[in-house]
Amino acid sequence: MLAYTSDAAFEDVVSEVKSKLESSGFEVLTDYRPYDGASALVVSSNDLKALSNESKLSGFASTLRVGVNQVEDGVQVSYLSPEYLGMAYRIESDMDAYTQALAAALGEGEAYGSNKGLTEKKLRKYHYTFGMEYFDDPYVLGTFSSQQEALDAVRAGFAHNSTGVSSLYELTLNRADTSLFGVSMTGKGDDDSKYYDDAYQMSIVDFKEHKSSAYLPYQVLVVDGDVLALHMRFRMAVHFPDLSMMGKHSFMTLMPSPKAIQGALTAAVNGE
């Protein structure tokens, strides 16, 4: 959703958006700056954290994301539709209250992202095409004997690794033994690591008039001793449903990215 475009300075808009979100009852967990002129704000609330009680994977829906992007004619403020996210992540609770809260804080705005749109039935069983992963086909980055052992490993690994993966926030969710991390991924400047680099990925997919920095950051869910992340072939596809298979701005250009992301996150979890 494109909430509005402002002619104010970029940093002023970011500060304004943070204030509006906090005044509406959201907790701002991070202000991630993946590249110049882009901010990805991640927010949560007690009610959002409670969504984790629905299923083992529903904790992925416990945050919402707002993007602030400098463009030629001003600064865009946008957010991912909570109802869209809820359907894609198979949430049974009504997400309309979060949609209304964001609309009240930032503006109802203009929907974009999919020219034809997707039905609720398709979203709840979404995959890009034959052979591609679904919501419940996540990367398994590690399995530990206890939740505490998993958390200790993840915290240590994100703090010290050679892959350029860093923790942006850690959120303890309402479901027992469930925590959600947001991570940044920065490549080493070589051809191999660029495929998991946040800025490089966005340079390929976020090329249209209305920007989508609210795709970021990637999430890692630690639940019942398992360390999980949504598969890139599902996550990117559901956030960019009109992305073509071929061409400069396409999945083909990022063909090495799913494996690269899995490798970088797995290595980071294991402190490599």
C-alpha positions in Angstrom: 0.0 0.0 0.0 1.4 3.4 -1.0 0.3 5.6 2.0 1.6 8.9 0.7 4.4 10.8 -1.0 6.0 13.7 0.9 8.2 16.5 -0.3 9.9 16.7 3.1 13.5 15.6 3.6 14.0 11.8 3.8 15.2 11.7 7.5 12.3 14.0 8.5 9.8 11.6 6.9 11.4 8.6 8.6 11.1 10.3 12.0 7.5 11.4 11.2 6.5 7.8 10.3 8.1 6.4 13.4 6.2 8.9 15.6 2.9 8.1 13.8 3.4 4.3 14.3 4.3 4.6 18.0 1.4 6.9 18.6 -0.9 4.3 17.1 0.3 1.6 19.6 3.0 -0.1 17.5 6.5 -0.8 18.9 9.2 0.0 16.3 11.7 -2.8 16.5 14.2 -1.6 13.9 14.9 1.1 11.3 16.9 -0.9 8.8 18.8 1.0 6.1 19.7 -1.5 3.4 21.0 1.2 1.0 20.9 4.9 0.5 17.4 6.5 0.5 15.6 3.5 1.9 14.3 2.6 5.3 12.5 -0.6 6.3 10.7 -0.1 9.6 9.6 -3.2 11.5 6.8 -2.9 14.0 4.9 -5.3 16.4 2.4 -5.2 19.2 1.0 -7.5 21.9 -1.8 -8.6 19.6 0.6 -9.3 16.7 2.9 -11.4 18.9 -0.2 -13.4 20.0 -0.6 -14.6 16.4 2.3 -17.0 17.1 -0.2 -19.2 19.0 -2.0 -20.3 15.9 0.7 -22.6 14.5 4.4 -23.4 14.5 5.0 -21.1 11.6 2.5 -18.3 12.4 5.2 -16.3 14.2 6.4 -15.1 10.9 3.3 -12.9 10.8 4.0 -11.3 14.2 5.6 -8.2 12.7 4.5 -5.6 10.1 6.8 -3.7 7.8 6.7 -0.1 6.6 9.0 1.3 3.8 10.2 4.8 3.4 11.9 5.5 0.0 13.5 8.5 -1.6 12.3 8.8 -5.2 12.6 11.5 -7.9 9.5 13.3 -6.9 9.7 13.0 -3.2 9.7 10.4 -0.4 7.3 7.5 -0.6 5.8 5.9 2.5 4.3 2.4 2.0 3.4 -0.7 3.9 2.6 -4.3 3.3 -1.1 -5.0 3.6 -1.7 -7.0 6.9 -4.6 -8.8 5.3 -2.5 -9.9 2.3 0.3 -11.0 4.7 -2.2 -12.9 6.9 -3.6 -14.8 4.0 -0.2 -15.7 2.5 1.1 -16.8 6.0 -2.1 -18.8 6.6 -3.3 -16.8 9.6 -6.8 -17.5 10.7 -7.3 -14.4 12.9 -8.9 -11.3 11.4 -6.1 -9.0 10.2 -8.4 -6.1 9.4 -7.7 -4.4 12.7 -4.1 -4.0 11.8 -5.0 -2.7 8.3 -7.2 -0.1 9.9 -4.5 0.8 12.4 -1.9 1.4 9.7 -4.4 3.3 7.6 -5.3 5.5 10.5 -1.6 6.1 11.3 -0.2 6.6 7.7 -3.2 6.8 5.4 -5.3 4.3 3.5 -3.4 4.9 0.4 -3.2 3.1 -2.9 -2.9 -0.6 -3.4 -0.1 -1.9 -5.7 2.0 -5.0 -6.3 -0.3 -7.2 -8.3 -2.0 -6.1 -11.5 -4.6 -8.9 -11.5 -4.7 -9.5 -7.7 -4.8 -12.8 -5.9 -7.8 -14.5 -4.3 -7.7 -15.5 -0.7 -7.9 -19.2 -1.8 -4.8 -18.7 -4.0 -2.9 -16.8 -1.4 -3.5 -19.4 1.3 -2.0 -22.1 -1.0 0.4 -19.8 -2.8 3.4 -20.9 -4.7 4.9 -19.2 -7.7 4.7 -22.2 -10.1 5.1 -25.9 -10.3 7.9 -27.2 -8.3 8.3 -24.1 -6.2 8.0 -24.0 -2.4 4.9 -23.2 -0.3 4.7 -21.3 3.0 5.1 -24.5 4.9 8.4 -25.5 3.1 10.8 -23.3 5.0 14.6 -23.5 5.1 15.7 -25.6 8.2 18.8 -23.7 9.2 19.5 -25.8 12.4 18.0 -28.1 14.9 18.9 -28.1 18.5 18.1 -30.2 21.6 16.3 -27.3 23.3 15.0 -23.8 22.6 17.6 -22.2 24.8 20.4 -24.0 23.0 19.0 -22.8 19.7 18.7 -19.2 20.9 22.3 -19.3 22.3 23.6 -20.5 19.0 21.6 -18.0 16.9 22.6 -15.0 19.1 26.2 -16.0 19.0 26.2 -16.8 15.3 24.5 -13.6 14.3 27.0 -11.6 16.4 30.1 -13.3 15.0 30.1 -14.8 11.5 32.0 -14.3 8.2 28.9 -14.2 5.9 27.7 -10.7 6.7 24.5 -11.7 8.4 23.5 -9.5 11.4 20.6 -9.4 13.8 18.4 -6.3 13.6 15.9 -7.3 16.3 14.9 -10.2 18.5 11.3 -10.6 19.5 10.0 -13.0 22.0 6.5 -14.2 20.9 3.5 -15.4 22.9 3.8 -19.0 21.9 6.0 -21.0 24.2 9.6 -21.5 22.9 9.2 -19.1 20.0 11.3 -16.1 19.1 11.6 -14.1 15.9 14.7 -12.4 14.5 15.1 -9.9 11.8 18.4 -10.0 9.9 20.4 -8.0 7.5 22.4 -9.8 4.8 25.4 -8.0 3.3 27.6 -9.7 0.7 31.4 -9.5 0.6 31.5 -7.8 -2.8 32.2 -10.9 -4.8 30.0 -12.6 -7.4 29.0 -15.4 -5.1 27.9 -13.5 -2.0 26.1 -10.8 -4.0 23.2 -13.2 -4.4 22.2 -13.1 -0.8 23.0 -9.4 -0.4 19.9 -7.4 0.4 20.8 -4.4 -1.7 21.7 -6.5 -4.8 18.4 -8.5 -4.6 16.4 -5.3 -4.3 18.2 -3.7 -7.3 16.8 -6.5 -9.4 13.2 -6.8 -8.1 12.4 -3.3 -6.8 12.5 -1.4 -10.0 9.0 -0.1 -10.5 7.6 3.3 -9.7 6.1 2.3 -6.3 9.0 1.0 -4.1 8.9 -2.0 -1.9 11.6 -1.8 0.7 9.1 -3.2 3.1 10.1 -6.6 1.7 13.0 -6.4 4.0 14.4 -7.5 6.4 14.5 -11.3 6.2 13.1 -13.2 9.2 14.5 -16.1 11.1 12.1 -18.0 13.4 13.4 -20.0 16.4 10.7 -22.4 17.5 10.9 -25.6 19.6 14.6 -25.7 19.1 14.3 -25.5 15.3 15.8 -22.5 13.4 13.7 -21.7 10.3 13.4 -19.1 7.5 10.8 -18.9 4.8 12.2 -20.2 1.5 13.2 -17.3 -0.8 11.3 -18.8 -3.7 8.2 -18.5 -1.7 8.9 -15.3 0.2 10.1 -13.2 -2.7 7.4 -14.5 -5.0 4.5 -13.7 -2.7 5.9 -10.2 -2.1 6.5 -9.6 -5.8 3.7 -11.7 -7.4 4.1 -10.0 -10.8 7.8 -10.6 -11.1 8.6 -12.3 -14.4 10.5 -15.5 -14.8 12.8 -14.2 -17.5 14.6 -10.9 -18.2 16.8 -8.4 -16.4 14.4 -7.9 -13.5 13.4 -11.4 -13.0 13.7 -14.6 -11.0 16.2 -15.9 -13.6 18.6 -13.1 -12.7 18.4 -14.2 -9.0 18.5 -17.9 -9.8 21.5 -18.5 -7.4 19.9 -16.5 -4.6 17.7 -19.2 -2.9 20.7 -21.4 -2.3 22.9 -18.5 -1.4 20.5 -17.2 1.2 20.1 -20.7 2.7 23.9 -21.1 2.8 24.5 -17.6 4.4 21.8 -18.0 7.0 22.9 -21.6 7.9 26.5 -20.6 8.2 25.6 -17.6 10.4 23.4 -19.8 12.7 26.4 -22.1 13.1 28.8 -19.2 13.7 30.8 -19.8 10.5 
